[in-house]
Amino acid sequence: FRVDGTTMGGPILNAEFRHKAAGGTWNMFQAVRKSTREEGQDAETAPPITQTRLRVRLLVPPEKEKVLVMEGEVTRMKFP
């Protein structure tokens, strides 16, 4: 991941020809997720959960017409 929000290199997306991702982008964002019901709470009183998420979009070679999108919750961040 590069600081300008783009990707460099990446995983092999085409095993036959060993093509890597043809570029892409990434971003981190805050999302609000409805919490699961705990004992004694109903859906309206359960507090929403804010989580940091990471979304990575990679161009699939060789045509670069398809995009692979991966997204998930960030559970650990470390800054120097």
N, C-alpha and C positions, 0 to 999 in steps of 0.2 A: 504494500500500500504506500502511496506517495502522499505527501502533505497537501498537494493540490487537489486531492479527491479522485485521482486516477489510479489505475493498477498497472503494474509492470510485471511481465512474466506470468506466473500463475500455474495452475494445475494443467496436466495433459487432458484435453477434452476429446481428442480423437485418437484412440489407441492404435488404430491401423496405420495411420501416417504420423503419429506422435506429434500432432499439432497442439500447441499450447494456446491459451486464450489470446485473442487478437486485440488486447486492450480491454478496458472497461472502467467502471467508476465504482466508488464506494461512498457511503455516507452514514453517519450516526445520527440518531434522532430519538426524541422522547415520545413514548406512546403510552396511552392510558388504557389499561386492560381491566375489564370487570373482574372483580375478585370472585373466587369460588365461595360458595356458601359455607359458613362455619356453623357449628352447632348453636342453635338459638338465634340465628340471623336468617332473614329472608333476602331475596335478590335486591330489594330496594334499600335496605339498610347496610348491606355489605359495602365497605369502602373500596373505591377504585384503586388499582395498583399502578403506579407510574414506573415504567421500566425503560432503560436505555437499550436501544436496538441497533443492530448493524445490518445494512443492506448492501450486498455486493452484486453488481451487474457485469457479467463477462460476455464479450462477443465470441460466438462459436465459429471457429475457422472451418473451411477455407472461404466460404461465401460471405461470412460476416452478416448474414441476414437474421440469424437466430440469436437470442439473448438468454443466457442462463442466469437466473436470479436466485440468490441465496440470502435468507434473512433469519436472524435469530436474536435472542436476548444476550446482552453483554453481561457476563457475570463477574468479570474481573478486569480492571483497568489499572495500569501502572505507568506513571509518568516519572521521568528522571528528575 
